[in-house]
Amino acid sequence: GTWANAGDPYQYAAGQWVNASGFAADTSGNIYVVGSGRDAGTKKKPYGNLHWLVRKSADGGENWTMVDDVTGQPASGASFVAGVGLFVVGPPDAWFSSSWTVRRSLDAGATWKTVDSSPLGGGARAVGSDAFGNIYVTGAKWITTATKPNGNISGYWVWVTRKSSNGGNIYSWSTVDTFPYAQNKYSKGVGIGRNAAGHVVVAGYADDAQGKRH
């Protein structure tokens, strides 16, 4: 096939980096690209603030507009679920200061609502659906194994998949898979797809007991 630039040489602020990390298309022909960028910053914070970004094209990639811009952490993945809406998740990596976040738009990006989040740290990497109307988000979240008297905690990051069987509405999400390949070792879900029967399939990676990645 023949490839061409989609007409969006976008930069959030001059001299600052921007990153596209996922895309989706709806049944009306709109295209959405999600990711992150840094703003111009200040003298006290020259590296700028990180922004969760969603950009939309309604004409096959010729022209683009910003439809979601939230300061704080990056977006990582997107998926349109017919009859339900557009979902964007993030951040792509899990750390204690991050918050597993799922945002949904029911009107082609005009308005947004956070429908699932966690203040306990984590990263939501990918979102998808099965053929039966269920919505899934996968990534990694912190599992605490012990809390010491001084307040320090121990634990590990574990592959987690969450599911909504009610259109992704707030409070409709539950954890359906918590997968540690090896105890106290890092694992993470990074992608979602469907098999021929319409069931959801999640892929990712994990460290074994010797620290080797699988």
Phi, psi and omega in degrees: 000174179249133182245149178213154176301136185280008173084027180223070176284073193269139173222126184294318177213145181302132178080000180247152183277157175220148186221124173265130186233354179193164179209163176206163176223141179259179185282355176265001179092004177283143178246139180233133174240132183241157180170222185205164176200163177250143178276184187291338179074191180224177177298324179282337180225072187294339181280351177080172178265144179278140181234136169281123188233141171227123178244146188230140171236131179255006184226043175072023176095003180285320182228146186227147175226153176277125181245350173207131183214107183235126180284135172141313182201163184276152167275155185231329184209161181213155175201138174260130179248113184303133180081356182239300181153187180259131181242137175231136184233163177178180352280169184289335181240152183259130172208169188293329182275355181271167179224115174311123187222135173233122177244146184229140172239131179260357186227048175058037174091000181291320177224154184225152176217136174283119185252349175205133179203162178218125178278003186266013181091155178141170179219128177261117190264322186214154179224145179196186182215160174264184182279004185246011175091003178274145182246139184231144174229134180234156181174224181216145177221157182280132175248118180275128179257336180199149174236122182277161180303332180278001178097347178292143180241155174233154182168208183201161174273131186231145175300125181227138172236130178245152189226143169235128177253015183229044174073014180077016180296154178301142182070008180260004187264144175218151178280122183249350177208125173236109192240102170262114179297321176219144184302132177066019178245154185288137171215154185204134170277136184233347183208152181228139175210185177240148172267182185296337180272359179088006179273152182282144177232132181243135178240155179186205180214163183202156175263139176274185185298336179267003179087007179275139184273140180238000000 
